[in-house]
Amino acid sequence: MMPLDRRSLLDAVAVLIGAAALPGPALGAAAAAGPSLFDRTTRDLVTAVADTLLPRTDTPGAVDAGVPQTFEALLRDWAGPARRAGCLGVLRAIDAQATSETGAAFVGLTPARRKTVLAAYDAERLGRDADYTMTRDLLVALYYLSEPGATQELRYEHAPGAWEPSIPLTAQTRAWAGA
């Protein structure tokens, strides 16, 4: 398990609060504006990883929610050089593991094979590798902070009604969005 110290905990909390504090339209506008940070290969890799983490089901997936574009905009406009290098290093490491295990780049694998490779990488690194944990958490947070993630994947009600301490989750119910 990754040793937990106050500095890394505060760093992770600051990143998540920073992403959560930005309104959805600002994230979308930031994703559309500015020069490209990623080359085509990196953009395809981010898209494949995000799609593997949060694929389209009966609700939109990460690609539908614009997570790859928002992730690129955050790294370009917000992340410092060390954070940017850490996230890009994680993506290259995932691709390298896919290549060593399968002989093909992560992007070239079938969705089922991508899931297998990413699950193995996840089991090995999640909680032990701060850069991987941060990158994965950021991709997931960007999805759930997007409009499709908050309104279609999760239930959203601007001012929910009465407090209900225990609601059974079934196939027809969804978790609540928001803080």
Secondary structure, DSSP 8 states (H G I E B T S, - for coil): -----HHHHHHHHHHHHHHHHS-HHHHHHHHHSS---S-HHHHHHHHHHHHHHS--SSS--TTTTTHHHHHHHHHHHT--HHHHHHHHHHHHHHHHHHHHHHSS-GGGS-HHHHHHHHHHHHHHHTTT-HHHHHHHHHHHHHHHHSHHIIIIISB--SS--S--S-----TT---B---
